[in-house]
């Protein structure tokens, strides 16, 4: 009713813990709120530059492709290709290529970029139950991401030297959404967009 210019979200006060939802009929809640400060900005003597983004065909095509992928569907596929998500088991190997007893074992996913990175090209064409002995940098060239994939601490991931046997369990592919009214309504609402143009 007061049209307050609120910064962030109101935060409930601890006093609200005394509410008895089972027995009370009326409730009163208290919140702390941050209000935007009032100020005046005098622009009468200023000189300003307005920058305009150049919307060329490359930018537009990239945006359209991003939208079709964002609203696409995941579907299983038999053979891995660029852009696919491969799910499988990672198991740590020793210098002789044998499984390390009590070593790292984790079921996780690998995403093949488009185009696929040089280190991961070996996975293109992979099928379920195929096995690949991978260096840590083939799994991920980022210690944080590698740690998440293998279920270990980032510091441990940064110092990994051993290879990992990756057994493919399933492959999923992102099928981009069709450029039609169903897609247009998902990101712009009913009737706002009715053609690619």
N, C-alpha and C positions, 0 to 999 in steps of 0.2 A: 504493500500500500504506500510506503514511503519512498519507493524507488531508490533505495540505497545503492551507492556505487561500491560494491563489496570487492575487496581483494582476496583472491583465493576462495576457500570454502569456510563456512562457519564451523567452529570446533565445539563439540558438546562439552559442557562443564562436568566435573566429577560429581557434583550434587545430583545429577540425573540418576545416579546409581540407587537412590532411595525410592525409585518408582516401583510400585507393587502392581505388576500387570494383572495378577490374578484377582485382586480384590478392589482396586481403584476403578472408579467409573470415569473420572476426569483426570487429565494429565497436564502437567506444566513442565516444559523443558527449557533449560537455559543454555545459551551458546555465547562464546566469545567471537566477535567479528572484527575484522580489520577493514577500515573504510579508506577509500582512495582519497588522498589529500586534494584540496582545492587550490588551483594556481592559475594565474593568467600569463600568457606568453605573448609578448609584443613582437609581431613580425613585420611591423610597418617599415622599418629601416633595413630589413635583411635582404640578402641576395642569395637565391637558392638555385640548385641545379636539379632538374627532374630527369631521372634516368628511365629510359624505356627499354624493356626487354625485347630483343629481336626474336620474334616467333617464326623461325624458318621451318622448312619441312622436316628437317632432322629432329628438331625439338618436339614438333607435333607428333611425328611418327613414334618417337620414344615414349611420349606420354600415352598414346593410344596402346602401344604394346604393353606398357606397365599396367594399364587398366585391365586389359584382357587377361593378363597373368594374375593380377590381384584377385579378380573375380572368377578365375578358372577353377577347374575341378581336378582332384588327384585321382588317378586311375592306375591300377596295377599293369605292369608290362613285363615281357619275358626277357628282353635284352637291353642292357644299360646303354644310354647315349647321353650326349651333352644335356645338361639341365635336369637330369634324373636324380632322385633321392634313393640311395641304396641303403637298405637296412641289413645288418649282419652282426656277427660275433668277432670281437677282437681278443686275441690271446697272445701273451708275451712269449717271445722266443729267446733262446740263448745264442751264443756265438756259433754253435753247431747247427742251429736251425731246429732245435728241440724245444718243446713246450717247457717253460720254467715252472716247476712245481710251486704252487702257492703264489705264482706271479699274477700280473694284472690280467683280469678277464672282464670284459664288458660288452654287452649288446648295445649297439648304438647305430647312428646313421652317418652317411657321408653324402654330401651334396656335390654333384658334378656341375661346375660352372659352365656357362655358355659364352664363349667357347671354353672347353675343358682345359684346366691348367696342365702344363707339360708333365708335372710330377704325377698327375692322376690319369693320364691317357691310358695307362695299363688297364684301368677299370672299364673303359669303353668296350662294349661287347660282352660284358660279364653276364652270367646267368645264375640262377639259384643253385646253391651248393658249390659254385666255383670258389677256389681258394687262392688268395694272393698274399705273398709275404711282402709287407710294406715297411719302409723306413718311416720313422715318426714324421718327417717333413712331407711324406706323401699322404699321410692322414690329415695333417694340417700344418701350415707354416706359421701358425699363431699359437703360442704357448697356452693362452687362456682357453682358446677353442679346443686345443688338443687335450687339455686337462678335463674339459667337460665331456668330450667324446669318450675318454678312457676312464672317467670316474675317479680321477686322482687330483692332488693339489697342483696348483699352477707351478710352484717351485720345482716339484718333482718332474713335471712335464717338460720344463725348460732344460733339464739335464738328461733327458732320456736318450739312450744310445741304441738299445735293443730294437730289433724288428718285431713286427706284430703280424700274426697270421689272421687275415680277415676272410671269414667264410660268409659268402652272400646268402642271405635268407629270403629277401624279397626286394623288388624294385618297383618304385612308383614314379609316375610321370605326371607333370602338371600339364593338363590340357587347357590351353587358353580359351576364354569365353568367346563365343561368337559375337561379332559386331552387329547387334540387333537391339530392338526396343527393350527386351528383357535386361540387357546389360546397361543400357542408357538409364533406365529407371533405378537401377541399383545405386548408381553414384550421383544422379542428379534429381531424382524424384519423378513422379508421373508427369508426362507431357512436356517436360522442360527441354528435352533433346529428342529428336526423332529421326536423325540421319547422321552418318559419319561426318559430313561436312559441318 
